[in-house]
Amino acid sequence: MEIVQKGRPLHVEVRQNTRLTAIKEWVRGHLEQRKRKAKRAQTIAIIMNLPEDIRRDIGIVDDSWMHQQN
């Protein structure tokens, strides 16, 4: 008895799996980046809602700290 093979060659399946993996990794990275941005925005909102004297006590005098890239 013969083993029935799929209609498409193996290299097509490998390419599709590689493409799928690349898409999954891109989506994962994109979601992580959005999460980091949301966390940063939340931190900025919390600090900006603090009274001026408390911000001064922790060393935040103006808004230049918001523009620093970490």
N, C-alpha and C positions, 0 to 999 in steps of 0.2 A: 504494500500500500504506500502510496505517496503522501507526503506531508503537504498539506495545502498551505501555500505562502500567501501573505498579504499582497495586494495588488501593487503596492508602492515599494520601492527599494528602501533598504535600511538607512541609507544616508539621508533620505528625506525625513525620516522619523527623527534622526539625530539632530538635523537642523531645526526641526520644529521644537524639539525638547530644549535645545540650546536657546532658541528665540524665546520660548516660554520662560525659561529660567532667567534670561536677561530682563524680560518684562517684569517678572516677580521681584527681582532685585531692585529694579528702578522704582517700582511702586513702594516697596519697603523703605527705600532711601528717601523717597518723596514724603512718605508719611512721617518718618522720623524727623525730617527737616521741619515739617509743619508743626510737629509736637514741640520741637525746640523753640520755634518762633512763638508759639502760643504761650509756652512757659515764660519766655522772655517778656512778652507783652503783659502777662499777668504780674510778673515781678515789677515791671515799670509802673503799672497801675497801682500796685500796693505802695510802692515807695512814694509816688506822687501824691497819694492821699494822706501821707504822714504830715503832721504839722512841721512847719519850717524849723522850729528849734530842735526837734528830734532829728530831722535830716541833717542839720548842721552838726549835731553831736556825733553822728555816725560818719561824718566827713563828706557829706553830699551838700555842696554849697549851691551849685547851679545844675543845669541839665546836661553838662558835657559828658557825664558818666553814661548817659543813654546812648551816645553815639559811638562808644567804644566797641570794637569788635573783639569778641572773646573766642 
